[in-house]
Amino acid sequence: MVLTLRGQTDLPNFTSKNPSSRRRFQDFTFLRDHLTRDFPAAVVPPLPDKHRLGELLWVAWLRLILTALVHRVSNWRPLQS
């Protein structure tokens, strides 16, 4: 399963005001593993199990969860510097 992440920015170091990126579920697993290792005091929610990817309702729920994760991580002050 591949998810497309889309963003909006006014920062001058981006070539596009609407960047997008395609990521696999394992990319979110990698991100979570590194966040929990590098910031042990931070609360990083667990990811849902991958083995239920065939269910349409679950895919919609996964999209909401991962979208919330990306928004929280991108707005987290220690990672903005």
N, C-alpha and C positions, 0 to 999 in steps of 0.2 A: 504494500500500500504506500502510495506517495501522496504527501500533502503539500499544497502550495501555500506558502506564507506570503502575504502581501502587507506592505507597510506604507506609511506616508511620512515624509520628513521635509524639513526646510533647511537641514544642515548642509553647509557648502561642500563637505567632503564626499557627498553622494553624487553620483552622476545622474541619477534619476530621482524625481520627487516621489515616485511611486515604485520603490524597489520590490522585487518579488524573488522568491527562492523556493525550490522544490526540495523537500526533505522526507526521508523515510522514518518509520517509527523508531528504528535503531538509533537515529540521530538524537531523538529526544531522550532515549535511554542513556546515551553517551553524555548528553548535557546534564541530565539529572545526577548521574554518577559523579561527574566532575564538580558540580555545585556542592553536593553533599561532602565530598572529600576536601575541597578547597575552603568551604565555609561551614565548618561543623556546627556552629551555633545557629545557623539559619534553618528555618523550617521549610523544607522542600517536600511538597506533597508527593506521594507515590504515584507512579503511572499505572493505568489500568492494564490488565492482562492483555496480551496480544492475541491469544488463541481464539478470540471471539470476533475477529475482523470480518467475518462473513455476514454478520447481522447488520442490516441497514440502520436500525435504530441505534445500535451500539456505535456504529461509525459516526453518526451525527453527534452522539454524546462525546465520543473521543475528540471530535473536532472542537467542541466547546471547551473541553478540559485543556487541550493543548493550546488553544487560542488564549485562554486565560493564563496559562503558564508563560507563554511568550510575552504577553503584555506585562505581567508582573516582573519577569526577569529583565525586560528591556527598560523598565522604569525603576529598577533597583539601583540606588545611588552607588554602592561599591563597584558595580560593573560598568558604570558610565564614565569612569575615568580611564 
